[in-house]
């Protein structure tokens, strides 16, 4: 069992999302870790935190420096308040949120002070992970393995860590937290009706769109669902999504044209796209609702 960790959330970078989608290797180093993040995490970039203050939470003031030594990794670079509790954010936590100390250390043995954007991103995602924990969301080793296979095509954590310049522990933690966030998002959008994207029909080898077959009939009828009366071999109703477009095409239990199948696919995919857009908005609204009740103080202007 991989425990939920509210203070070490997965980093949600747009660049990381694009890379994860395309399964492309990243440059090794601090930013390379973003490639481990599922596209779902891209949607966790809420717009606003309720109150934003630039300040100095502790006497150790990182505003006067751009680099820290290994002995200064516990320097507090910010604080955030959420759910009535205030949490200190150390440089170590922000660095390890998307990298490993070994990958982040410079030739002179120092580390860059985390940027204001990195700290803000850390807080955004920490709050989302707090919410996941409060809902009792956890992931097992099997969940993380399945997630890694889905996103990266492998669950060999040593290989993943080597590819992206991480330690094996950091790679597995990041994947586990991303899997938790996916479960949270799935809960939030459960009522939006998003299913699997429809697969297009198999095109005829000769390119003849008027050609008919039982295969295309089965394909169309599967998409029609309760709009088709299989027992009576006809439309069950004429007020559904498909009837207006497909009424002119000969369709039966035994035969339909590729052109009819293609039109049914377009209708199904449009509905899927709309549901996906609605789900994305639902998730964004949810995240912004969480962030709107939080406040943050950042002790650095580094960029």
C-alpha positions as CSV (number, residue, x, y, z in Angstrom):
1,X,0.0,0.0,0.0
2,X,1.4,3.4,-0.9
3,X,0.2,6.0,1.7
4,X,-1.3,9.3,0.6
5,X,1.1,12.1,1.2
6,X,-0.5,15.5,1.4
7,X,2.6,17.6,1.6
8,X,4.5,16.1,-1.3
9,X,1.9,16.4,-4.2
10,X,2.4,15.7,-7.8
11,X,3.5,18.7,-9.9
12,X,1.0,19.7,-12.6
13,X,2.9,21.3,-15.4
14,X,1.4,21.8,-18.9
15,X,4.8,20.8,-20.4
16,X,4.7,17.6,-18.4
17,X,1.2,16.8,-19.6
18,X,2.2,17.2,-23.3
19,X,5.2,15.0,-22.8
20,X,3.3,12.3,-21.0
21,X,0.7,12.2,-23.7
22,X,3.2,11.9,-26.4
23,X,5.4,9.3,-24.5
24,X,8.5,11.3,-25.5
25,X,11.7,11.1,-23.4
26,X,12.6,14.2,-21.5
27,X,15.9,15.8,-20.8
28,X,17.3,14.5,-17.5
29,X,17.2,16.8,-14.6
30,X,14.8,18.8,-12.5
31,X,12.2,19.6,-15.2
32,X,12.3,16.1,-16.7
33,X,10.2,14.7,-13.9
34,X,7.1,16.5,-15.3
35,X,6.9,13.9,-18.0
36,X,5.6,11.4,-15.5
37,X,2.4,13.3,-15.0
38,X,-0.9,12.2,-16.5
39,X,-2.9,14.6,-18.6
40,X,-5.5,14.5,-15.8
41,X,-3.1,16.4,-13.7
42,X,-2.9,19.2,-16.2
43,X,-6.4,20.1,-15.1
44,X,-5.3,20.6,-11.6
45,X,-3.9,24.1,-12.4
46,X,-6.6,26.0,-10.6
47,X,-6.8,29.7,-11.2
48,X,-6.6,31.4,-7.8
49,X,-5.6,30.9,-4.2
50,X,-7.9,32.8,-1.9
51,X,-5.3,35.1,-0.5
52,X,-1.7,35.6,-1.8
53,X,0.9,37.4,0.2
54,X,4.6,38.0,-0.5
55,X,6.3,37.8,2.8
56,X,9.0,36.3,5.0
57,X,7.5,33.5,7.1
58,X,10.7,33.0,9.1
59,X,13.8,34.8,10.2
60,X,15.8,32.9,7.6
61,X,15.0,35.2,4.6
62,X,15.5,33.5,1.2
63,X,14.6,36.8,-0.5
64,X,18.3,37.7,-0.1
65,X,19.7,34.7,-1.9
66,X,19.2,32.7,-5.1
67,X,21.0,29.5,-3.9
68,X,21.1,27.5,-0.8
69,X,23.5,24.9,0.6
70,X,22.6,21.3,1.6
71,X,22.4,22.5,5.2
72,X,19.8,25.0,4.3
73,X,17.4,22.7,2.6
74,X,15.0,23.0,5.5
75,X,14.7,26.7,4.9
76,X,11.0,27.7,4.9
77,X,10.2,29.3,1.5
78,X,6.5,29.8,2.1
79,X,3.4,28.8,4.1
80,X,-0.1,28.0,3.2
81,X,-3.3,27.8,5.2
82,X,-6.1,25.4,4.3
83,X,-8.9,23.8,6.3
84,X,-7.9,25.9,9.3
85,X,-4.4,24.5,9.4
86,X,-1.2,26.3,8.4
87,X,1.6,24.3,6.8
88,X,5.3,25.4,6.3
89,X,6.9,24.7,3.0
90,X,10.6,23.9,2.9
91,X,12.9,24.2,0.0
92,X,13.6,20.5,0.2
93,X,9.8,19.7,-0.2
94,X,9.5,21.9,-3.3
95,X,12.6,20.5,-4.9
96,X,11.6,16.9,-4.2
97,X,8.1,17.6,-5.4
98,X,9.3,17.2,-9.0
99,X,12.9,16.0,-8.8
100,X,15.5,14.4,-6.5
101,X,18.2,16.2,-4.6
102,X,20.8,14.4,-6.6
103,X,19.4,15.8,-9.9
104,X,18.8,19.3,-8.5
105,X,22.3,19.9,-7.0
106,X,24.6,22.1,-8.9
107,X,28.3,21.6,-9.6
108,X,29.2,23.8,-6.6
109,X,27.1,21.7,-4.3
110,X,24.3,24.3,-3.9
111,X,20.7,24.3,-5.0
112,X,18.6,27.0,-6.6
113,X,16.1,28.5,-4.3
114,X,12.7,27.2,-5.5
115,X,10.9,29.7,-7.7
116,X,7.7,31.5,-6.7
117,X,5.8,29.6,-9.5
118,X,7.1,26.3,-8.2
119,X,6.0,27.0,-4.7
120,X,2.6,28.2,-5.8
121,X,2.2,25.0,-7.9
122,X,3.3,22.9,-5.0
123,X,0.6,24.5,-2.8
124,X,-2.1,24.1,-5.5
125,X,-1.5,20.4,-5.7
126,X,-0.9,19.9,-2.0
127,X,-4.4,21.2,-1.4
128,X,-5.8,18.8,-4.0
129,X,-4.0,15.9,-2.3
130,X,-5.4,17.0,1.1
131,X,-8.9,16.6,-0.5
132,X,-8.0,13.2,-1.8
133,X,-6.9,12.1,1.6
134,X,-10.0,13.5,3.2
135,X,-12.1,11.3,0.9
136,X,-10.1,8.2,1.9
137,X,-8.5,7.8,-1.5
138,X,-5.5,5.5,-1.5
139,X,-3.6,3.6,-4.1
140,X,-2.1,0.1,-4.0
141,X,1.2,-1.0,-5.6
142,X,-1.0,-2.6,-8.3
143,X,-2.8,0.7,-8.9
144,X,0.4,2.5,-9.4
145,X,1.8,-0.3,-11.7
146,X,-1.4,-0.1,-13.8
147,X,-1.1,3.7,-14.0
148,X,2.5,3.6,-15.0
149,X,1.8,1.0,-17.8
150,X,-1.1,3.2,-19.1
151,X,0.9,6.4,-19.2
152,X,4.5,5.4,-19.8
153,X,4.1,1.9,-21.2
154,X,6.2,0.4,-18.4
155,X,6.1,-0.2,-14.7
156,X,9.9,-0.7,-14.4
157,X,10.5,2.1,-11.9
158,X,14.3,1.8,-12.1
159,X,14.1,2.4,-15.9
160,X,11.6,5.2,-15.5
161,X,13.8,6.9,-12.9
162,X,16.9,6.5,-15.1
163,X,15.1,8.0,-18.1
164,X,13.9,11.1,-16.3
165,X,16.8,11.7,-14.0
166,X,15.1,10.7,-10.8
167,X,15.6,8.3,-8.0
168,X,13.4,5.2,-8.1
169,X,11.7,6.3,-4.9
170,X,10.8,9.7,-6.3
171,X,9.5,8.2,-9.6
172,X,7.3,5.8,-7.8
173,X,6.0,8.4,-5.4
174,X,5.1,10.8,-8.2
175,X,3.3,8.1,-10.1
176,X,1.4,7.1,-7.0
177,X,0.3,10.6,-6.3
178,X,-0.8,11.1,-9.9
179,X,-2.8,7.9,-9.6
180,X,-4.5,9.3,-6.5
181,X,-5.3,12.5,-8.3
182,X,-6.9,10.6,-11.1
183,X,-9.1,8.8,-8.7
184,X,-10.2,12.1,-7.2
185,X,-11.0,13.5,-10.6
186,X,-12.9,10.4,-11.5
187,X,-15.1,10.9,-8.5
188,X,-15.6,14.6,-9.2
189,X,-16.7,14.1,-12.9
190,X,-18.6,10.8,-12.3
191,X,-21.9,12.4,-13.1
192,X,-20.8,14.2,-16.3
193,X,-21.4,11.1,-18.5
194,X,-17.9,10.9,-19.9
195,X,-17.2,7.4,-21.2
196,X,-14.6,5.9,-23.6
197,X,-14.0,7.7,-26.9
198,X,-15.8,5.8,-29.7
199,X,-13.6,3.9,-32.1
200,X,-14.2,4.7,-35.8
201,X,-15.7,2.0,-38.0
202,X,-13.4,-0.1,-40.2
203,X,-13.2,1.5,-43.6
204,X,-13.9,-0.6,-46.7
205,X,-10.8,-1.7,-48.5
206,X,-12.0,-0.5,-51.8
207,X,-13.1,2.9,-50.5
208,X,-16.7,2.4,-51.4
209,X,-18.8,4.2,-48.8
210,X,-22.0,2.8,-50.1
211,X,-20.9,-0.8,-49.4
212,X,-23.0,-2.6,-46.8
213,X,-22.2,-5.3,-44.3
214,X,-23.4,-6.9,-41.0
215,X,-20.3,-5.6,-39.3
216,X,-21.3,-2.0,-40.0
217,X,-24.9,-2.7,-39.0
218,X,-23.7,-4.1,-35.6
219,X,-21.4,-1.0,-35.2
220,X,-24.3,1.5,-35.9
221,X,-26.8,-0.3,-33.7
222,X,-24.3,-0.5,-30.8
223,X,-24.0,3.3,-30.9
224,X,-27.8,3.8,-31.3
225,X,-28.5,2.1,-28.0
226,X,-32.1,2.5,-26.9
227,X,-32.8,4.5,-30.0
228,X,-33.0,1.2,-32.0
229,X,-35.6,-1.6,-31.6
230,X,-33.6,-4.8,-32.3
231,X,-36.6,-7.0,-31.9
232,X,-38.7,-5.1,-34.5
233,X,-35.7,-4.2,-36.6
234,X,-36.5,-0.5,-36.7
235,X,-36.1,2.8,-34.9
236,X,-37.4,2.7,-31.4
237,X,-37.9,6.4,-31.4
238,X,-37.4,9.4,-33.6
239,X,-36.5,12.1,-31.0
240,X,-33.0,10.8,-30.3
241,X,-29.6,12.1,-31.1
242,X,-29.1,9.9,-34.2
243,X,-32.4,9.8,-36.0
244,X,-32.2,13.2,-37.7
245,X,-29.0,12.4,-39.4
246,X,-29.4,8.6,-40.0
247,X,-33.0,8.4,-41.0
248,X,-32.2,8.6,-44.7
249,X,-29.7,5.7,-44.5
250,X,-31.0,2.1,-44.9
251,X,-30.3,0.4,-41.6
252,X,-31.3,-3.0,-40.3
253,X,-30.1,-5.6,-38.0
254,X,-28.4,-7.4,-40.9
255,X,-27.1,-4.5,-43.0
256,X,-25.9,-1.0,-42.9
257,X,-23.5,1.0,-45.1
258,X,-20.0,2.3,-44.2
259,X,-21.3,5.8,-44.8
260,X,-24.0,5.3,-42.2
261,X,-21.5,3.9,-39.7
262,X,-19.2,6.9,-40.4
263,X,-22.1,9.3,-39.7
264,X,-23.0,7.5,-36.5
265,X,-19.3,7.8,-35.4
266,X,-19.3,11.5,-36.0
267,X,-22.4,12.0,-33.9
268,X,-21.0,9.8,-31.1
269,X,-17.7,11.5,-31.1
270,X,-19.3,14.9,-30.9
271,X,-21.3,13.8,-27.9
272,X,-18.1,12.5,-26.3
273,X,-16.2,15.7,-27.0
274,X,-19.0,17.7,-25.4
275,X,-19.1,15.5,-22.3
276,X,-15.3,15.7,-22.1
277,X,-15.4,19.5,-22.2
278,X,-18.1,19.6,-19.5
279,X,-16.1,17.3,-17.3
280,X,-13.0,19.5,-17.7
281,X,-15.0,22.5,-16.6
282,X,-16.5,20.5,-13.7
283,X,-13.0,19.6,-12.5
284,X,-11.7,23.1,-12.9
285,X,-14.6,24.5,-11.0
286,X,-14.0,21.9,-8.2
287,X,-10.3,22.7,-8.0
288,X,-10.9,26.5,-7.9
289,X,-13.4,26.0,-5.2
290,X,-10.7,24.3,-3.1
291,X,-8.1,26.9,-3.8
292,X,-10.5,29.8,-3.1
293,X,-10.6,28.8,0.5
294,X,-6.8,28.8,0.9
295,X,-4.2,31.4,1.5
296,X,-0.5,31.4,0.8
297,X,2.6,33.4,1.7
298,X,5.7,33.1,-0.5
299,X,9.1,34.2,0.7
300,X,10.9,34.4,-2.6
301,X,10.7,36.3,-5.9
302,X,13.1,33.9,-7.6
303,X,11.9,32.9,-11.1
